[in-house]
Amino acid sequence: MSGQVTIGRSHEEASLEAAVFWSHRAEEAIAQRGRFIVAISGGTTPRRLFELLAVSPGIDWARCHIFWADERMAPSDDVISNFRLGWDALLSRVPIHSEQMHRVPTEIGDASAVAASYQATLLGSLSLGLFDRPRFDLVLLGLGADGHIASLFPGCSSLREERRLVVSSPPGALPPPVDRVTMTLPVINSARAIAFLVTGSDKADVLSRALRGDADLPASRVGPSDGVLRWFVDEDAAGRPAERDTPGR
Ligand code: 6PG
């Protein structure tokens, strides 16, 4: 846990800071490795970030590859679908080829079958071997009011998964009450960068617990083994005023 915390005055400002961070990480990854590989989450918080990214100048979308850190078991055009959120707010608005959007195929079977298929997608599309682990340039996470991240809920067995890259998860305590498919902690923590976007006063308590490393929270298990951890939050979630001297990089 821990990591640098950037506080924006509002949800808009925190989203803007996160968008700047995304752009810088993309620029750096493309310069160094020729592509930017990112995993995004769902929920309500990142919509504005996605909209801002859609109009951010200078992102080389032709070299970006988008994956989903987690997905709800629903059709991809359903309002609860994390793919749909990413599509509506970002991907339908930028010049990115469909082959670079690696969505979770929720239509192919139950959550376990979908998880196994998505693990194969990760390995195949990133040209990895059976026992390799993907190294995302950026994993974007939200924070649930119960401290969950992606679809790794408090107390769930998938938090202990060490081998599989993607697993199914039963519905958590928070809506929507559907099965989920989620990347596991070893994948998330292998990323070169992990960014949380957390806003709103309803997240103040859980955010302060997560930043203190409260062991009951899945969020406290996030910590890149060889990468950076950043928090983009607003004043309401932080419970204190914005700091104006924080860099966006
Ligand atoms: C999901 C998520 C989940 C989300 C948090 C925060 O599909 O629900 O990926 O981990 O990021 O629950 O959600 P809100 O932004 O809606 O608070």
py3Dmol code that shows the C-alpha trace and the ligand (Angstrom):
import py3Dmol

protein = """\
ATOM      1  CA  MET A   1       0.000   0.000   0.000  1.00  0.00           C
ATOM      2  CA  SER A   2       0.966   3.653   0.437  1.00  0.00           C
ATOM      3  CA  GLY A   3       1.894   5.476  -2.787  1.00  0.00           C
ATOM      4  CA  GLN A   4       1.719   9.118  -3.737  1.00  0.00           C
ATOM      5  CA  VAL A   5      -1.633  10.806  -3.178  1.00  0.00           C
ATOM      6  CA  THR A   6      -2.741  13.635  -5.473  1.00  0.00           C
ATOM      7  CA  ILE A   7      -5.734  15.576  -4.201  1.00  0.00           C
ATOM      8  CA  GLY A   8      -7.904  17.530  -6.642  1.00  0.00           C
ATOM      9  CA  ARG A   9     -10.417  20.157  -5.596  1.00  0.00           C
ATOM     10  CA  SER A  10     -13.255  18.260  -7.260  1.00  0.00           C
ATOM     11  CA  HIS A  11     -14.116  15.056  -9.064  1.00  0.00           C
ATOM     12  CA  GLU A  12     -13.353  16.936 -12.291  1.00  0.00           C
ATOM     13  CA  GLU A  13      -9.898  17.981 -11.133  1.00  0.00           C
ATOM     14  CA  ALA A  14      -9.009  14.525  -9.770  1.00  0.00           C
ATOM     15  CA  SER A  15     -10.130  13.003 -13.088  1.00  0.00           C
ATOM     16  CA  LEU A  16      -8.011  15.527 -14.971  1.00  0.00           C
ATOM     17  CA  GLU A  17      -4.935  14.678 -12.888  1.00  0.00           C
ATOM     18  CA  ALA A  18      -5.533  10.982 -13.556  1.00  0.00           C
ATOM     19  CA  ALA A  19      -5.886  11.710 -17.290  1.00  0.00           C
ATOM     20  CA  VAL A  20      -2.547  13.533 -17.287  1.00  0.00           C
ATOM     21  CA  PHE A  21      -0.959  10.569 -15.512  1.00  0.00           C
ATOM     22  CA  TRP A  22      -2.456   8.150 -18.094  1.00  0.00           C
ATOM     23  CA  SER A  23      -1.107  10.319 -20.952  1.00  0.00           C
ATOM     24  CA  HIS A  24       2.384  10.449 -19.480  1.00  0.00           C
ATOM     25  CA  ARG A  25       2.483   6.723 -18.836  1.00  0.00           C
ATOM     26  CA  ALA A  26       1.262   6.072 -22.396  1.00  0.00           C
ATOM     27  CA  GLU A  27       3.884   8.377 -23.857  1.00  0.00           C
ATOM     28  CA  GLU A  28       6.644   6.736 -21.846  1.00  0.00           C
ATOM     29  CA  ALA A  29       5.528   3.148 -22.571  1.00  0.00           C
ATOM     30  CA  ILE A  30       5.204   3.810 -26.298  1.00  0.00           C
ATOM     31  CA  ALA A  31       8.607   5.499 -26.406  1.00  0.00           C
ATOM     32  CA  GLN A  32      10.265   2.626 -24.548  1.00  0.00           C
ATOM     33  CA  ARG A  33       8.351  -0.454 -25.677  1.00  0.00           C
ATOM     34  CA  GLY A  34       6.290   0.645 -28.677  1.00  0.00           C
ATOM     35  CA  ARG A  35       2.889   0.100 -27.072  1.00  0.00           C
ATOM     36  CA  PHE A  36       0.816   1.005 -24.033  1.00  0.00           C
ATOM     37  CA  ILE A  37      -1.028  -1.841 -22.312  1.00  0.00           C
ATOM     38  CA  VAL A  38      -3.664  -0.763 -19.827  1.00  0.00           C
ATOM     39  CA  ALA A  39      -6.363  -2.473 -17.765  1.00  0.00           C
ATOM     40  CA  ILE A  40      -9.377  -0.402 -16.790  1.00  0.00           C
ATOM     41  CA  SER A  41     -12.109  -0.935 -14.202  1.00  0.00           C
ATOM     42  CA  GLY A  42     -15.766  -0.041 -14.072  1.00  0.00           C
ATOM     43  CA  GLY A  43     -18.121   1.626 -11.625  1.00  0.00           C
ATOM     44  CA  THR A  44     -19.322   5.184 -11.836  1.00  0.00           C
ATOM     45  CA  THR A  45     -16.157   7.054 -10.884  1.00  0.00           C
ATOM     46  CA  PRO A  46     -14.037   6.689 -14.055  1.00  0.00           C
ATOM     47  CA  ARG A  47     -16.638   7.913 -16.565  1.00  0.00           C
ATOM     48  CA  ARG A  48     -15.410  11.511 -16.477  1.00  0.00           C
ATOM     49  CA  LEU A  49     -11.778  10.381 -16.688  1.00  0.00           C
ATOM     50  CA  PHE A  50     -12.655   8.376 -19.803  1.00  0.00           C
ATOM     51  CA  GLU A  51     -14.428  11.379 -21.344  1.00  0.00           C
ATOM     52  CA  LEU A  52     -11.406  13.559 -20.654  1.00  0.00           C
ATOM     53  CA  LEU A  53      -9.062  10.975 -22.177  1.00  0.00           C
ATOM     54  CA  ALA A  54     -11.245  10.903 -25.289  1.00  0.00           C
ATOM     55  CA  VAL A  55     -10.399  14.558 -25.927  1.00  0.00           C
ATOM     56  CA  SER A  56      -6.821  14.510 -24.619  1.00  0.00           C
ATOM     57  CA  PRO A  57      -4.412  15.536 -27.340  1.00  0.00           C
ATOM     58  CA  GLY A  58      -1.310  13.516 -28.053  1.00  0.00           C
ATOM     59  CA  ILE A  59      -2.381   9.993 -27.050  1.00  0.00           C
ATOM     60  CA  ASP A  60      -1.281   7.593 -29.780  1.00  0.00           C
ATOM     61  CA  TRP A  61      -4.364   5.370 -29.703  1.00  0.00           C
ATOM     62  CA  ALA A  62      -3.018   3.203 -32.510  1.00  0.00           C
ATOM     63  CA  ARG A  63      -0.465   1.907 -30.003  1.00  0.00           C
ATOM     64  CA  CYS A  64      -2.795   1.466 -27.021  1.00  0.00           C
ATOM     65  CA  HIS A  65      -4.224  -1.894 -25.958  1.00  0.00           C
ATOM     66  CA  ILE A  66      -7.158  -1.856 -23.571  1.00  0.00           C
ATOM     67  CA  PHE A  67      -8.066  -4.704 -21.238  1.00  0.00           C
ATOM     68  CA  TRP A  68     -10.575  -4.901 -18.392  1.00  0.00           C
ATOM     69  CA  ALA A  69      -9.379  -5.496 -14.831  1.00  0.00           C
ATOM     70  CA  ASP A  70     -12.856  -6.809 -14.114  1.00  0.00           C
ATOM     71  CA  GLU A  71     -16.237  -7.257 -15.717  1.00  0.00           C
ATOM     72  CA  ARG A  72     -19.785  -7.886 -14.634  1.00  0.00           C
ATOM     73  CA  MET A  73     -21.516 -10.955 -16.136  1.00  0.00           C
ATOM     74  CA  ALA A  74     -23.893  -9.083 -18.418  1.00  0.00           C
ATOM     75  CA  PRO A  75     -24.137  -8.518 -22.171  1.00  0.00           C
ATOM     76  CA  SER A  76     -21.553  -6.058 -23.436  1.00  0.00           C
ATOM     77  CA  ASP A  77     -24.267  -3.540 -24.364  1.00  0.00           C
ATOM     78  CA  ASP A  78     -25.967  -3.723 -20.950  1.00  0.00           C
ATOM     79  CA  VAL A  79     -25.870  -0.531 -18.869  1.00  0.00           C
ATOM     80  CA  ILE A  80     -24.040  -2.382 -16.079  1.00  0.00           C
ATOM     81  CA  SER A  81     -21.290  -3.634 -18.402  1.00  0.00           C
ATOM     82  CA  ASN A  82     -17.822  -2.261 -17.758  1.00  0.00           C
ATOM     83  CA  PHE A  83     -17.060  -2.704 -21.447  1.00  0.00           C
ATOM     84  CA  ARG A  84     -20.044  -0.535 -22.280  1.00  0.00           C
ATOM     85  CA  LEU A  85     -18.840   2.199 -19.927  1.00  0.00           C
ATOM     86  CA  GLY A  86     -15.407   2.195 -21.551  1.00  0.00           C
ATOM     87  CA  TRP A  87     -16.922   2.081 -25.013  1.00  0.00           C
ATOM     88  CA  ASP A  88     -19.475   4.843 -24.500  1.00  0.00           C
ATOM     89  CA  ALA A  89     -17.211   7.259 -22.636  1.00  0.00           C
ATOM     90  CA  LEU A  90     -13.908   6.611 -24.391  1.00  0.00           C
ATOM     91  CA  LEU A  91     -13.339   3.904 -26.952  1.00  0.00           C
ATOM     92  CA  SER A  92     -16.124   4.831 -29.360  1.00  0.00           C
ATOM     93  CA  ARG A  93     -14.667   8.354 -29.467  1.00  0.00           C
ATOM     94  CA  VAL A  94     -11.014   7.691 -30.263  1.00  0.00           C
ATOM     95  CA  PRO A  95      -9.176   6.185 -33.242  1.00  0.00           C
ATOM     96  CA  ILE A  96      -8.543   2.752 -31.776  1.00  0.00           C
ATOM     97  CA  HIS A  97      -8.934  -0.474 -33.726  1.00  0.00           C
ATOM     98  CA  SER A  98     -11.344  -3.108 -32.402  1.00  0.00           C
ATOM     99  CA  GLU A  99      -8.440  -5.583 -32.221  1.00  0.00           C
ATOM    100  CA  GLN A 100      -6.849  -3.392 -29.551  1.00  0.00           C
ATOM    101  CA  MET A 101      -9.897  -3.619 -27.264  1.00  0.00           C
ATOM    102  CA  HIS A 102      -9.687  -6.879 -25.389  1.00  0.00           C
ATOM    103  CA  ARG A 103     -13.080  -7.147 -23.751  1.00  0.00           C
ATOM    104  CA  VAL A 104     -14.209  -9.918 -21.410  1.00  0.00           C
ATOM    105  CA  PRO A 105     -16.410 -12.294 -23.502  1.00  0.00           C
ATOM    106  CA  THR A 106     -19.321 -12.564 -21.060  1.00  0.00           C
ATOM    107  CA  GLU A 107     -21.533 -14.205 -23.683  1.00  0.00           C
ATOM    108  CA  ILE A 108     -19.585 -17.462 -23.988  1.00  0.00           C
ATOM    109  CA  GLY A 109     -20.683 -19.262 -20.811  1.00  0.00           C
ATOM    110  CA  ASP A 110     -20.703 -19.019 -17.046  1.00  0.00           C
ATOM    111  CA  ALA A 111     -18.279 -16.821 -15.112  1.00  0.00           C
ATOM    112  CA  SER A 112     -15.691 -19.598 -14.700  1.00  0.00           C
ATOM    113  CA  ALA A 113     -15.620 -20.337 -18.423  1.00  0.00           C
ATOM    114  CA  VAL A 114     -15.405 -16.638 -19.195  1.00  0.00           C
ATOM    115  CA  ALA A 115     -12.530 -16.199 -16.734  1.00  0.00           C
ATOM    116  CA  ALA A 116     -10.585 -19.087 -18.309  1.00  0.00           C
ATOM    117  CA  SER A 117     -11.182 -17.645 -21.758  1.00  0.00           C
ATOM    118  CA  TYR A 118     -10.056 -14.189 -20.699  1.00  0.00           C
ATOM    119  CA  GLN A 119      -6.904 -15.598 -19.160  1.00  0.00           C
ATOM    120  CA  ALA A 120      -6.172 -17.213 -22.551  1.00  0.00           C
ATOM    121  CA  THR A 121      -6.865 -13.842 -24.197  1.00  0.00           C
ATOM    122  CA  LEU A 122      -4.351 -12.149 -21.909  1.00  0.00           C
ATOM    123  CA  LEU A 123      -1.648 -14.680 -22.670  1.00  0.00           C
ATOM    124  CA  GLY A 124      -2.395 -14.886 -26.386  1.00  0.00           C
ATOM    125  CA  SER A 125      -2.775 -11.215 -27.174  1.00  0.00           C
ATOM    126  CA  LEU A 126       0.349 -10.318 -25.201  1.00  0.00           C
ATOM    127  CA  SER A 127       2.324 -13.244 -26.690  1.00  0.00           C
ATOM    128  CA  LEU A 128       3.016 -14.730 -23.255  1.00  0.00           C
ATOM    129  CA  GLY A 129       3.800 -18.316 -22.310  1.00  0.00           C
ATOM    130  CA  LEU A 130       1.529 -20.485 -20.182  1.00  0.00           C
ATOM    131  CA  PHE A 131       3.346 -19.638 -16.960  1.00  0.00           C
ATOM    132  CA  ASP A 132       4.053 -15.982 -17.707  1.00  0.00           C
ATOM    133  CA  ARG A 133       2.350 -13.096 -16.004  1.00  0.00           C
ATOM    134  CA  PRO A 134       1.302  -9.984 -17.935  1.00  0.00           C
ATOM    135  CA  ARG A 135       2.998  -6.740 -17.030  1.00  0.00           C
ATOM    136  CA  PHE A 136       0.500  -3.932 -17.601  1.00  0.00           C
ATOM    137  CA  ASP A 137       1.855  -0.455 -18.133  1.00  0.00           C
ATOM    138  CA  LEU A 138      -1.082   0.828 -16.134  1.00  0.00           C
ATOM    139  CA  VAL A 139      -3.914  -0.706 -14.127  1.00  0.00           C
ATOM    140  CA  LEU A 140      -6.657   1.753 -13.314  1.00  0.00           C
ATOM    141  CA  LEU A 141      -8.659   0.900 -10.196  1.00  0.00           C
ATOM    142  CA  GLY A 142     -11.621   2.282  -8.314  1.00  0.00           C
ATOM    143  CA  LEU A 143     -12.290   1.712  -4.634  1.00  0.00           C
ATOM    144  CA  GLY A 144     -15.568   0.198  -3.481  1.00  0.00           C
ATOM    145  CA  ALA A 145     -17.180   1.482  -0.302  1.00  0.00           C
ATOM    146  CA  ASP A 146     -16.404  -1.948   1.212  1.00  0.00           C
ATOM    147  CA  GLY A 147     -12.752  -1.692   0.164  1.00  0.00           C
ATOM    148  CA  HIS A 148     -13.006  -3.955  -2.885  1.00  0.00           C
ATOM    149  CA  ILE A 149     -10.896  -3.425  -5.953  1.00  0.00           C
ATOM    150  CA  ALA A 150     -11.659  -4.752  -9.437  1.00  0.00           C
ATOM    151  CA  SER A 151     -14.049  -7.586  -8.420  1.00  0.00           C
ATOM    152  CA  LEU A 152     -11.989  -8.798  -5.487  1.00  0.00           C
ATOM    153  CA  PHE A 153     -14.345  -8.431  -2.552  1.00  0.00           C
ATOM    154  CA  PRO A 154     -13.554  -8.560   1.183  1.00  0.00           C
ATOM    155  CA  GLY A 155     -13.158 -12.128   2.394  1.00  0.00           C
ATOM    156  CA  CYS A 156     -13.450 -13.761  -1.040  1.00  0.00           C
ATOM    157  CA  SER A 157     -11.259 -16.745  -1.856  1.00  0.00           C
ATOM    158  CA  SER A 158     -10.035 -15.145  -5.102  1.00  0.00           C
ATOM    159  CA  LEU A 159      -7.962 -12.765  -2.969  1.00  0.00           C
ATOM    160  CA  ARG A 160      -5.725 -15.742  -2.211  1.00  0.00           C
ATOM    161  CA  GLU A 161      -5.315 -16.795  -5.837  1.00  0.00           C
ATOM    162  CA  GLU A 162      -1.639 -17.028  -6.730  1.00  0.00           C
ATOM    163  CA  ARG A 163      -1.589 -19.000  -9.949  1.00  0.00           C
ATOM    164  CA  ARG A 164      -4.498 -17.979 -12.173  1.00  0.00           C
ATOM    165  CA  LEU A 165      -4.506 -14.593 -13.868  1.00  0.00           C
ATOM    166  CA  VAL A 166      -8.278 -14.241 -14.103  1.00  0.00           C
ATOM    167  CA  VAL A 167     -10.961 -15.811 -11.914  1.00  0.00           C
ATOM    168  CA  SER A 168     -14.711 -15.715 -11.457  1.00  0.00           C
ATOM    169  CA  SER A 169     -16.151 -14.081  -8.397  1.00  0.00           C
ATOM    170  CA  PRO A 170     -19.646 -14.286  -6.887  1.00  0.00           C
ATOM    171  CA  PRO A 171     -21.563 -11.018  -6.482  1.00  0.00           C
ATOM    172  CA  GLY A 172     -20.235  -8.764  -3.727  1.00  0.00           C
ATOM    173  CA  ALA A 173     -22.351  -7.025  -1.107  1.00  0.00           C
ATOM    174  CA  LEU A 174     -22.697  -3.942  -3.318  1.00  0.00           C
ATOM    175  CA  PRO A 175     -24.807  -3.705  -6.480  1.00  0.00           C
ATOM    176  CA  PRO A 176     -25.140  -4.863  -9.166  1.00  0.00           C
ATOM    177  CA  PRO A 177     -25.865  -8.384  -7.829  1.00  0.00           C
ATOM    178  CA  VAL A 178     -24.242 -10.295 -10.678  1.00  0.00           C
ATOM    179  CA  ASP A 179     -21.323 -12.692 -10.963  1.00  0.00           C
ATOM    180  CA  ARG A 180     -18.037 -11.109 -11.919  1.00  0.00           C
ATOM    181  CA  VAL A 181     -14.809 -11.942 -13.681  1.00  0.00           C
ATOM    182  CA  THR A 182     -11.679 -10.340 -12.326  1.00  0.00           C
ATOM    183  CA  MET A 183      -7.936 -10.165 -12.725  1.00  0.00           C
ATOM    184  CA  THR A 184      -6.149 -11.473  -9.646  1.00  0.00           C
ATOM    185  CA  LEU A 185      -3.807  -9.674  -7.269  1.00  0.00           C
ATOM    186  CA  PRO A 186      -0.618 -11.162  -8.748  1.00  0.00           C
ATOM    187  CA  VAL A 187      -1.544  -9.686 -12.143  1.00  0.00           C
ATOM    188  CA  ILE A 188      -2.541  -6.324 -10.722  1.00  0.00           C
ATOM    189  CA  ASN A 189       0.575  -6.095  -8.570  1.00  0.00           C
ATOM    190  CA  SER A 190       2.846  -6.960 -11.508  1.00  0.00           C
ATOM    191  CA  ALA A 191       1.881  -3.721 -13.261  1.00  0.00           C
ATOM    192  CA  ARG A 192       4.417  -1.002 -13.932  1.00  0.00           C
ATOM    193  CA  ALA A 193       1.912   1.483 -12.537  1.00  0.00           C
ATOM    194  CA  ILE A 194      -1.345   1.237 -10.620  1.00  0.00           C
ATOM    195  CA  ALA A 195      -3.595   4.275 -10.336  1.00  0.00           C
ATOM    196  CA  PHE A 196      -6.624   4.596  -8.088  1.00  0.00           C
ATOM    197  CA  LEU A 197      -9.293   7.179  -8.811  1.00  0.00           C
ATOM    198  CA  VAL A 198     -11.440   7.738  -5.720  1.00  0.00           C
ATOM    199  CA  THR A 199     -13.868  10.601  -5.246  1.00  0.00           C
ATOM    200  CA  GLY A 200     -16.816  11.608  -3.098  1.00  0.00           C
ATOM    201  CA  SER A 201     -17.447  11.910   0.623  1.00  0.00           C
ATOM    202  CA  ASP A 202     -18.993   8.430   0.714  1.00  0.00           C
ATOM    203  CA  LYS A 203     -15.470   7.067   0.079  1.00  0.00           C
ATOM    204  CA  ALA A 204     -13.745   9.150   2.777  1.00  0.00           C
ATOM    205  CA  ASP A 205     -13.836   6.496   5.469  1.00  0.00           C
ATOM    206  CA  VAL A 206     -12.765   3.569   3.290  1.00  0.00           C
ATOM    207  CA  LEU A 207     -10.067   5.675   1.618  1.00  0.00           C
ATOM    208  CA  SER A 208      -8.502   6.615   4.919  1.00  0.00           C
ATOM    209  CA  ARG A 209      -8.599   2.960   6.008  1.00  0.00           C
ATOM    210  CA  ALA A 210      -7.030   1.861   2.712  1.00  0.00           C
ATOM    211  CA  LEU A 211      -4.264   4.443   2.962  1.00  0.00           C
ATOM    212  CA  ARG A 212      -3.550   3.236   6.495  1.00  0.00           C
ATOM    213  CA  GLY A 213      -3.289  -0.311   5.135  1.00  0.00           C
ATOM    214  CA  ASP A 214      -6.281  -1.773   6.988  1.00  0.00           C
ATOM    215  CA  ALA A 215      -5.712  -5.501   6.517  1.00  0.00           C
ATOM    216  CA  ASP A 216      -9.457  -6.226   6.161  1.00  0.00           C
ATOM    217  CA  LEU A 217      -9.635  -4.356   2.867  1.00  0.00           C
ATOM    218  CA  PRO A 218      -8.731  -5.881  -0.491  1.00  0.00           C
ATOM    219  CA  ALA A 219      -7.434  -2.435  -1.472  1.00  0.00           C
ATOM    220  CA  SER A 220      -4.726  -2.745   1.159  1.00  0.00           C
ATOM    221  CA  ARG A 221      -3.335  -5.741  -0.745  1.00  0.00           C
ATOM    222  CA  VAL A 222      -2.548  -3.568  -3.758  1.00  0.00           C
ATOM    223  CA  GLY A 223       1.136  -2.765  -4.029  1.00  0.00           C
ATOM    224  CA  PRO A 224       3.136  -3.079  -7.217  1.00  0.00           C
ATOM    225  CA  SER A 225       6.122  -5.392  -6.763  1.00  0.00           C
ATOM    226  CA  ASP A 226       8.168  -3.296  -9.187  1.00  0.00           C
ATOM    227  CA  GLY A 227       6.150  -0.267 -10.149  1.00  0.00           C
ATOM    228  CA  VAL A 228       4.488   2.898  -8.920  1.00  0.00           C
ATOM    229  CA  LEU A 229       1.262   3.315  -7.001  1.00  0.00           C
ATOM    230  CA  ARG A 230      -0.666   6.573  -7.359  1.00  0.00           C
ATOM    231  CA  TRP A 231      -3.905   7.793  -5.816  1.00  0.00           C
ATOM    232  CA  PHE A 232      -6.018  10.459  -7.518  1.00  0.00           C
ATOM    233  CA  VAL A 233      -8.670  11.633  -5.098  1.00  0.00           C
ATOM    234  CA  ASP A 234     -10.821  14.672  -4.510  1.00  0.00           C
ATOM    235  CA  GLU A 235     -11.116  16.783  -1.376  1.00  0.00           C
ATOM    236  CA  ASP A 236     -14.354  15.062  -0.364  1.00  0.00           C
ATOM    237  CA  ALA A 237     -12.758  11.619  -0.356  1.00  0.00           C
ATOM    238  CA  ALA A 238      -9.492  12.875   1.130  1.00  0.00           C
ATOM    239  CA  GLY A 239     -11.208  14.802   3.905  1.00  0.00           C
ATOM    240  CA  ARG A 240      -8.696  17.607   3.418  1.00  0.00           C
ATOM    241  CA  PRO A 241      -7.956  20.411   0.949  1.00  0.00           C
ATOM    242  CA  ALA A 242      -6.198  19.935  -2.353  1.00  0.00           C
ATOM    243  CA  GLU A 243      -2.431  20.342  -2.541  1.00  0.00           C
ATOM    244  CA  ARG A 244      -1.574  22.481  -5.477  1.00  0.00           C
ATOM    245  CA  ASP A 245       2.056  21.522  -5.941  1.00  0.00           C
ATOM    246  CA  THR A 246       1.586  17.873  -6.909  1.00  0.00           C
ATOM    247  CA  PRO A 247       2.927  16.940 -10.307  1.00  0.00           C
ATOM    248  CA  GLY A 248       0.730  15.010 -12.772  1.00  0.00           C
ATOM    249  CA  ARG A 249       3.517  12.564 -13.547  1.00  0.00           C
TER     250      ARG A 249
END
"""
ligand_1 = """\
17
6PG
C -16.851 -2.692 -10.833
C -15.482 -2.275 -10.487
C -15.229 -1.864 -9.089
C -15.313 -0.347 -8.980
C -15.565 0.079 -7.564
C -15.827 1.568 -7.463
O -17.044 -3.242 -11.884
O -17.751 -2.469 -10.032
O -14.508 -2.351 -11.356
O -14.037 -2.335 -8.537
O -14.127 0.225 -9.465
O -16.675 -0.592 -7.074
O -17.055 1.795 -8.074
P -17.721 3.221 -8.104
O -16.869 4.065 -8.979
O -19.067 2.992 -8.716
O -17.785 3.703 -6.715
"""
view = py3Dmol.view(width=600, height=400)
view.addModel(protein, "pdb")
view.setStyle({"model": 0}, {"cartoon": {"style": "trace"}})
view.addModel(ligand_1, "xyz")
view.setStyle({"model": 1}, {"stick": {}})
view.zoomTo()
view.show()
